[in-house]
Amino acid sequence: MNLEEELKQATEIENIKENKFPKTPPFPYIVYAIRMNARGADNINNLNDNTIAIALYDNKINKIIEQKIEKWLNKLGIDYNKDREWQDEEKCYETYYEFNKLEKKEEC
């Protein structure tokens, strides 16, 4: 899964990075993080259990981009959690999505 490219295609936002930007870009932008746990059966780690967090930052509540993200997640058939907070220090809204994606490894 190339999450960055999929998000760019789904949202039409160019400012998307994993973990953080070196310098804060103009709104809107997305930051994502992936936490991966390897697991499997019979002492073989042949599955990646990914917990993925996507954070949309904007100076307003951006329902259009949120709908695009949710449409993409729904198309993939992924259950997700959504939350929104005002980030006082950055003076923007953070809309936060979290979901799990299980992937079978090609080789073990």
C-alpha positions in Angstrom: 0.0 0.0 0.0 1.4 3.4 -1.0 -0.7 5.4 1.4 0.7 8.8 0.4 -0.1 8.3 -3.3 -3.6 6.9 -2.5 -4.4 9.9 -0.3 -3.2 12.3 -2.9 -5.4 10.7 -5.5 -8.4 10.5 -3.2 -8.2 14.0 -1.7 -6.4 16.0 -4.5 -4.2 17.4 -1.7 -0.5 17.6 -2.6 0.8 18.4 0.9 0.9 14.9 2.5 3.7 13.5 4.5 4.4 10.7 6.9 4.9 11.7 10.5 5.6 15.5 10.0 6.6 18.3 7.7 10.0 20.0 8.2 8.1 23.3 7.9 4.4 23.7 8.2 2.8 23.9 4.7 -0.2 26.0 3.8 -3.7 24.6 4.7 -5.1 22.1 4.0 -2.5 19.4 4.6 -2.4 15.8 5.8 0.0 14.0 8.1 -0.2 10.2 8.5 1.5 7.6 10.7 1.7 3.8 10.4 2.4 1.5 13.3 3.0 -2.0 12.1 2.9 -5.3 14.1 4.2 -8.4 12.4 2.4 -11.6 13.3 1.3 -14.9 12.0 1.0 -18.6 12.8 3.4 -21.6 13.1 6.3 -19.3 14.1 6.1 -17.4 10.8 5.4 -13.7 10.7 3.5 -13.6 7.4 1.0 -10.8 8.3 1.4 -7.1 8.9 -1.2 -5.7 11.2 -1.1 -1.9 10.4 -2.7 0.7 12.6 -2.9 3.9 10.5 -3.6 7.4 11.6 -4.5 10.2 9.2 -4.7 13.8 10.4 -6.2 16.5 8.2 -5.3 20.0 9.2 -7.2 23.0 8.0 -8.1 26.5 9.3 -11.8 25.5 8.8 -13.9 22.4 9.1 -13.4 21.1 5.6 -16.4 18.7 4.9 -15.4 18.3 1.2 -12.0 16.8 2.0 -13.4 14.8 4.9 -16.0 13.3 2.5 -13.3 12.4 0.1 -11.3 10.6 2.8 -14.4 8.8 4.0 -15.4 7.8 0.5 -11.9 6.3 0.0 -12.0 4.4 3.3 -15.6 3.1 2.5 -14.5 2.0 -1.0 -11.7 0.0 0.7 -14.3 -1.5 3.1 -12.3 -0.3 6.1 -13.9 0.4 9.5 -12.5 3.6 11.0 -12.8 6.0 13.9 -13.0 9.8 13.3 -12.4 12.6 15.7 -12.0 16.4 15.4 -10.2 18.9 17.7 -9.3 22.5 17.6 -5.5 22.9 17.8 -5.1 26.2 19.6 -1.4 26.5 19.2 -1.6 25.9 15.4 -4.9 27.8 15.1 -6.5 25.0 13.0 -8.8 22.0 13.1 -7.4 18.6 13.2 -9.7 15.9 11.8 -8.3 12.6 12.8 -9.0 9.1 11.3 -7.7 5.8 12.7 -8.1 2.4 11.2 -6.4 -1.0 11.0 -5.4 -2.8 7.8 -4.2 -6.4 7.7 -1.8 -7.3 4.9 -0.4 -10.6 4.0 3.3 -10.5 3.3 4.5 -11.6 -0.1 7.4 -13.7 1.3 8.2 -15.0 4.7 
